[in-house]
Amino acid sequence: MASPSGEPIVTRERRSTAITSQDIPNFLPVPLLSLNSANLEAEKAERKASVSSEGVRRDSVVSDGEKPKVEIPQDCVFVSGRAILFGKDEAGNEEVRAGTIEALTEHLASEKSIDREFVVDFFIAFRYFLAPSELLAHLQKRYLYELPTDATEEQISNHKKFEGPIRLRVINVLKHWLSKHFYDFCENSQLFESMLNFINTTIAETNPKWISQLITPITTGNLVPIKQAIAASGGTLEFIAKTMQRPEVGLLKTHVEQKKKYKRTFTGAEGVDWWMEWVDKKSRQEAIAFGNDMIRAGLVQSATMPSRILSIFDSAESLYSFVKDEWADKFPKRLVDKQIKNYPIPEELPVYSFNPLELARQLTIKESFMFRAVTAMEVKSQAWMKRPEIAKNVVAIVNNFNALSAAVAAEIVCPTEPKDRKKALKHLIQLAEALTELKNYQSLVAVVSGLSSSSVSRLKETWKSLNKKSMQAWEKLSEEISPASNFSNYRNTIKFCEPPAIPYIAIFLKDLTFIEDGNPDYLAQNLINFEKMRMISKVFQDIQRFQEVQYCLKEVPVIQKWLDLKLTNTLDEKELYNISVKCEPGSRGSPLPGTRPNNLQKSSSARMLLFQSRKRSNTCPAPPPGMEPPPPDKLKLL
């Protein structure tokens, strides 16, 4: 089998450009927030375990430490501790059902064929039974593929035949790990050093052409730390130019000179500061020389006089742009009133001061940053409640949901004038429509939850003021995200939704909890239950599908500041209700127009409910759609 194409980037002569753990910044800077787990515990208390003769039901719940082990066929034979069970999927294709750690890691780089679906599932779920450092050790051992000291002629023959294919498949497995799950290395500098040492020594000595296949994933991911990506790329001018253009870097802005706007530009001083920080230039003179190299390479030009200014000036007056800007035409025009841009105290502005579409965009920017940073570790084993220190982004999303719901309710109940409350209600429904248009379902559910809260739903006169168009829009929104039938309408929408989009993360967390609690981690004789891992992988792949595509949106500073103030200074439910009573003393709580009982307003709280409470019954709840147990089939052991 041919080796991967591509010239080596890291060689023995270029070891000085290899990355070290010192280049790794804090990868997930989202602050840690608290999370109420009462709803989940109540849900789990109401569900009972149900074990059938064929195995454990996927919709049953077994408490920690009590999960039974499912018996495997008596005719199974274990060879040297390596056993792997195969079954058939619905289409009749062979798939892994269980196995030992040694067998599963060897199957990643099998000498027979590549099981791509298995690789994807494995890397999403392996942390349930294996530490990343242990996995790297197994892959290093597989790559070396050493013969035993007393090898037979057949083993020697097989070694010569399979050594090349096995090593190539290990390279492909490592490439997948680095490109899809790089957070393992960002959070563990020792693991990253071990990986680099493996690349720079063992792989470089056996086949240096494969090094480029492993360096490329590090340098191309949007969420890879900047300095780490630049170092891994070898510090090429072209890569640095593309990195500087990335929206999340925040370098390029709109500057005004002599009443003329220059979009997506940076000043000479900003460029020098950036090169010193991220390209490790030791002095401003060295950074200026680097900028001049980019001009001579045809990558950077003067924004005001492209053909005349051919050097970088370290000042705030000189403006520069990129000759080829890949992001220049991707951003929509921002919808902001000129008077609002320079408003001194944005918190005093009511919600209807902003264009609903632009406000929805700014909410989407905030939400997208948190959602795209969620990793498989954060949703594993209910970490958002049990170990919130490793689930910072999930916790931040939940708390942002709660704050947004409270802020929405406050925008309606706090105005003293009835006309202002009516105006705010209509505007917030328009905001929800805009969020639907942007496919930001996480913020959409938060806004509808705020409008459905007890403090808002009791304002009968305010709701009566809605015209027919606004009422129809509200009814459609309520129906789309109704919790009825396990959020069936929403599930159907998100199933066929094309990214970019931000799904309602509570649904994923709910499905994962049902799978984790209803299935054992191990079968008999310590075989890892990979069928469970596959179901977990299926859920997280849905999350990844929406993480991989980024929105092309620009921040509006005044709106971002307004949102920060509103989402930080929120009122609690009791305070909101007391204010609501003062607004309309005679009103009483009742179902909102166009909604059904048991909808989102059923709870008087605007908190993000991960799980709806159910009435006690003797039957197990239905499993998440698509997670029903497959029909029994005959398993075979290899």
N, C-alpha and C positions, 0 to 999 in steps of 0.2 A: 504494500500500500504506500502510495506517495506521501511524502511529508507535506505539511502545510506550507504554502508559499509565503514569501515576505522576508525581507532582510532583517538581521538581528539589530536590536536597539541597544541592548545591554551586553557588552562583551567584557573580556578580562581587562582590556586596556581602558574601558570606560567605567570601571567600577565606582569611580568618584561620583558619578551621576546617579547611582542607585539611591532609592528612597530609604529613609530611616524613620524610626518611630517618632523622632522629634518633629517630623513634618506633619504629624497628625493633630489637627485642632479638635476642639470639642465638636462632635458631629451633630448632636441633637441638643441645641441650646434652649429648647422650649422649657419654661419654668415648670416645676412640679406643683400640681394642684391637688386638692382633696377630692374624693369621689364617694358618694353614698352607695353602699352595696345592699341596702335593705330590700330593694325590689328583687334582686337576684336571689338572695337567700330565701325570701318568701316563695319564689318560684320553685327553687330546688326542693324546698320542704314539701311541696304539694305533689311531687312526682315520685313514683315508685319504680323499683327495679323489676324488670321482667326478662327472665332468661328462658329461652326455648331450647328444645333438644338439639337444634342445629347450631346454637351459639347464643350470643348476647344480642338482644334487640338493639338497633341503633337509636331507638327513641327512648330507651330506658336510662335510668340514672342510678349509679352505684356510688356510694360515698367513698372518699379517698381511703385507700388501704383495704377496701373490701371488694375490689373488682375481681370477679372470678376469672380463672384461666380456662379457655376453651380447649377441649381435648382435640388432638389431631389423630388422623388415622393410625391404627396400630402397625400397619405395614411400613411405616416410615423408617428409613435407615439414615443414621447420621454418620458422616465420614469426617474425621478429624475436626469435629466441632463446627463444620460448615454445612448448614442445611438450609434449603430454600424451597418454599412451597409455591406452586403455581396453580392458578385457576383460570377460568374463562370469563371474559366480560360478556355483556349482552350481545355483542356482535360476534362472539365466538373467538375473539383474539385472546392469546395467552397473556396473563398479567401476574405479577408477583403478589402473593397474598400474605406471606410471612417468611421470616428467616432469621438467622443469627446475624450479629453485627458483621462478622467476618464475611459471611456470604453476601450480604446486601452491599457492602462496600466493594467487594470484588465484582459484583454484578454491574456496578456503575461503569467499570471499564472491562467488560466481558471480552474474552478473546473470540467469542462466536459472532456477536452482533451488537449493535448499538440500540439500547432501549431508551429512546429519547423521553418518552412520557415518564418512565421510571426516574430518570435523572431529574426532571422538573419536580416531581412529587417528593423525591428524596431530599432535595436541598431546601424545600419549604418546611419539611417536617422533621428533619434528622435531629434537631435540638431536643426533641422529646426523649431521645434515648442515647444521644452521643454528643459530647462537647466538641466545638469546632477544632480545638487543638488535637483531639483524638482522631477526628476525621482526617486532618492533614497528615497525621502519622500513618494512618491506614493507606492513604493515597500515595505517600512517599514509598511505602513498602510495596505497593502494587506497581509503581513505576519501575522500581529496581528489579522486580521479578527475578529474584535470585534462585538459583538451583540449590536443592539440598545437597549436603556433602556426599550422600550415598545415592545420588541420582541414577536412575536406570537409563538404558539407551532410549527408551520411549520418551522419558521425561526430557532428556537432552534434545531429542528431535523436536518435541513440542515447543521447547524453549526457543530454539532457533526459528521456528515457524511463527510463534505468537508474540515474541518480544516486541517487534516493531508495531503491530496493531494495538497491543495493550498500552504501550507508551503513548501512542498517538491519542488513544481514547482517554487516557489520564489527562493529557494536555487539554483536550476538549472539555473534560469535566472541570478542570481548574479554571478554564476560561469562562464557563458558565457560572461558577461560584463567584469569580471576580466581577463579572458584569451584572449579575442579577442580585447578588447578596453581599455586596461589598461592605455593608455595615458591620459584618462580623469582624472585619479587619480594622475599621475605624474605631471600634469600641475596645479593641484588644491589640495594643501596640506590639506585644510579644508575639502574638500570632502573625502579625504582619511582617515582623522581622524574620520569623521562621519561614514564611512563604517566600520572601525575597531571597533569603539564603538558599532555599531550595532551587529557585529560579536561576540565581547567579552562580551556583556551583554545579549541582547535579545535572540540571537540564542544560546549562551552558556547555558542560563538558561532553554530554552525549549528543546533543544536536542543537547548536546555538540558533539555528533558523527558527526554532519554535518559540524563542523568547518573545518575538514581536507579537505572537498570538496571545500572549499573556499580558503584555504591557498595554496593548490597545484598549482592553476593557477598563483599565484603571483610568485612562486619560479621556474617555469619551462620555462617561456617565454624568448626567446633570447634577447628581447629588454627591459626586466625589469631591472632597475638599480641594480647593483651588491649588494650593501650594503642592499638595501631593500629586495632583494630576500633571502640573507643569514639570515637576521633577521626573516623573515617570516617562514623560514624552521626550526627555532629553533637552528640554528648554528651547525647542525650535521656534523661530519667529512666527511661523504660520499658525502654530497651535496657540501661542500666547495671544495673537491677534483675535482668534476666534473666541478664546476664553474671555477676553476683555469685553466682547460684544454681548455675552450672555446676559439676559435680563436680571437673573438673580445676583449677578455681581454688583449691579447698581452704579457702575462707573459713568455710563453715558446719560446725559441729561439734555434738556433744552436750554440754551443760553441765548441771551439777547445782547446784541452789539449794534449800536447806532440804529435802534428801533427795528432791527431785523432779527428774526428768530433763526437760530441754527439748531436743528433737532439732532439728537443722538450725537453729541459732541462732548469732548472733555478738554479742560484747560491744560496748558503745559505743566502747571504746578500739580494738578491732580494726577497727570500721567506719571510724573517723576515720583510722587508719593506712592503710587500703585506699584510701580516697578521696584521700588526699594522694599516694599512690604512683601510682595508676592513672588518676585523674581530674584530676591536676595541680592540686590545691588547694594554695595556697601556705602556708597556716597552718592550725592546728588549729581556730581560730575559723571560718575559711572552710569547712573540711570539715564542722564541726558544722552550719553554716547549710545546707550542701548536704543533709545527712542530714535536717534538719527539712523541707526541701522535699519529700523523698521520703515523709515521714510525711504531710504535707499533701496530697500527690498520691494517698494511699491505697495506697502500695506497700509501706511498712515500718510495723511496729507493735511495741509492747512485747510481749515474749513472756510476761511475768508478769502485766501489767495492761494489756491491749490498749486498753481504752476510757478509761483514766485518764492514762497517761503519753503526752504528745503532743510530746515533744522528745527529742533525742539527748543523753545524758549521756556525757561523755568519761571513762569508768571501766570497770574490769574486772568490776564487780558488776552493771551494767545489761545486760539481755539483750534482743535484738531478733530478730524473725523477719519473713518476708515474708508479706504478706496472701494472695498467690496464689503458692504454691510448686509449680512444674511438676514437680519431682523428688521431692516428699515421699514419695509412695507407691510409688516404683519400685524401692527397694532391698530385697533380701531380709534377713531377720533374721540377724545375725552369730552364728555358732556357736562361742563361746569360753567355756571354763571360767573362772569368776570367780577361781579361785586362780592361773591362768596369766596373767591380765591384768597383774598387778603383780609378776610374777616378776623378781627382780633381775638374774639373768644368764641370759637366754633361750638362749644357746648351749649350756648344759648340758642343756637339755630334749631328750629323744629325740624322734624324728619321730612316734611313736605318742602323744605328749602332746596332739597337735592333732587336731581333727576332720578327717578326710580331705577332706570336701567344702569346708570352710572353707580348708584349706591349698591346695586346688586353686584356689579363688577368688583367694587372695592371689597365687599364681603367675600366674594369668590377668591380674590387674591389672598386674603387672610386664611380662609379655610383651606385653600389648595396647598399653601405652604405647610400646614400641619399635616394634612392628609397624605401628601406625597412623601413625607418623612416617616410614616408608620412602617415598622418592620415586622417580620414574622415573629421575632422575640416578644414584641409588645402585645400580641394577641394570643400568645401561647399560655395555656393553663390559667386563663383568667388573670393574667398578670396585672391588668389595669386595676384590679381590686386587691389581689394578694401581694403583689410586688410592684406598687406604683412607681418605684424608683427606676425600673427598667421599662416602663410604659408611659414615658413622659408625654409623647405626642397623643396617644389615645386619651390620656387624662386631660390634656389641654383641649382636645376636641370636645370632650364631654362638658367640661366647664365653660367653654366658649358657647356651646349650645344653651346651657342654662342661663348664662349672662345675656345672650341675645334674646331669648324668650322673655326674660324679665324686662329688658330694655324696650322691647316691642310693646309690652303691656303698659309700661310707664309712659310711652309716647302718647297713649290714648287717654289714660286716666289722670295724668298730671295737669294737662291744660285746664284752666278754670272756666274758659268760655266754651259753651256747647259747640259752636261753629268750628272751633279749633280741633275739638275731639273728632267731629265728623270728618273734617278735612284729613286728619291724621289716619283715621280708619280707612278711608278710601285710598290714601296714598300707600299705606302698608299692604293693602290687597294688590295694588299695582306692583309693589316691590316683590311680592310673592310670585306674581306672574312673570316678572323679569328673571327671577331666580329659576323658574321653570324653563324659561327660554335658554338660559345659560347652563341648564342641567346641573345646577348646584342644589341637590336634593337635601344635603345636610342642613344648609341654612334655610331651605324652604320649610322643612319640618319644624325647625326652631321658630320661624316666624308664625306659622300656622298654630303652633303650640301656644305662643304668646297671645295670639288673637283668640284662642279657645280657652284661655285661663279663666278662672272664676271671676276675677276682678274686671275682665273685659266682657265676658259673655253676659253678665247681669245688666249691662248698660242698654236697656231696651230702646230708649229713645235714640241713642247714637246709632244702633243697628238699623232702626227704621228709616234713618235718613239716607241710606244707601239707595242709589238708583238701580234700575233693573239690570243694567250692564254689570255693575259692580257686584250685585247679588249673585248673578249667574256665574261670574268669575270665582266668587267665594265658594259656591256650591261645587264647581268643577275641581277647585284646589282641594277641598275637603274630601271629595270622593277619591281623588288620585292617590292621596296618602292615608286613606282610611286604614286603621288597623284590622278591619274586618277580614276574616278568613286568613289570618296570619299575613297581613299586608299583601294580599294577592294582587291588587291593582298595581301597587308600587313594584312588586317583584316582577310582574310581567313587563312593566315599563323599563326597568333597569336591565332586564335580560337582553333586550334588543337595543339598548342605548349605545350609541357610538361615542367614544371619548373625543375631546376632553369632557369630563363630567366628575362630579363629586357625589358619590352615593351616600346614603344614610347609614353610617357605620354601625349603628346599634343592631341592625339586622344581621350583619356579619358576626358580631360578637355573640348574638343570641344563637345563631346556627352553630358556631364553633363550640359553645358551651354544651349544647345538646349532644354533639358528637363526642366531645371529650368525656362527659359524664356517663354516656350511655354505652361506652365500648372500652374493653380492657386494653392496656398498653401491650401486654404480653399474652401469648397463648401458652399452652403446656410446654414444658422443657425449655422455657425461656426464649421461645421464638417471638420476635417482635411482630406485633399485629400490624402489618403494613397496609391492610385494607382500611384500618382506621386512619393511618397516615395519608392515604390517598384521598379520603373524604375531607380531611383537614386541608390538604393541598388544593382541592377543588374550590373551597371557600376562599382561600387566600389568593388563588389565581384570579378570582373575580376582583379582588382588591387591587392586585398588581395591574390588571388590565386598564384601570383608570389612573393608576399612578404614572404610567409610562408616557402619557401624552400631556403636555403642559399647555395651560392657557396662555394666549398672547394678549396680556392686559398690562396697562401701565397704572402705577399708583397715582392717586390724586392726594397730595399731602394734606389738604384741609379736611377732606372726607376721612382719611385715615386717622387724623388727629381726633376728629369728632367721634369716630367709632371707638377709638381707644378710651376716650373719656366716658362714653356711654356704657361701654362694656365693663369698665372698671368700677364705676360708681352706680351700682344697681341697688334697687330696693328689694326687700324680701317679700314673700307672698302676702304676709299679714299686713305689711305697710301698704302694699298696692291695693289690697281689698278695702282697707279703711279709707283710703283716698277715694276709691270708687264709690263707696257708700255716700260720701259727701257730695260727689258729683250728681248722683241720682239716688236720693234717699229711699224712694218708694219702690225701686226695682228689686226683683228677686231673681235668683239664679234659675235659668231654664235652658233647655237645649237651644243652640244657636240656629238661626234660619238656615234651612237647606242641609242640615246635618242629622245624623242618626244617633240614637243612644249608643253608648259604648265607643263613641268616637274619641278623638284626642281630648276634647274638653271634659270627658268623664272624670279625669283626675283634676283636682283643684290645684295641683302643682304644675308649674311650667318646667319641671326638671326633665332631663332626658331620661325616659324610662327604657331601660335596656330590655326589660321583660314585663309584659302585662300580666297582672295577676289573674289566675283562673279559679273557678269554683272547684272545691275538692270533689274528686270523683275516684272511682275504683279503676278507671281506665287510664292507660298511658296517653300522653299528648301525642299528636301526630308529629313525625320527624319533619325537618325542613324539606321543602320541595327538592327532589332530585337526590335525596339522601336515604331513600327507602332501601331496605336490605335486598341484595340481589338474590335471585333464586338459587337454592342449593345446587352445587355442582361437585363433581368429583375432583379432588385435589390430587396433584401428583408431586412427588418429591424428586428433586435432582441433586 
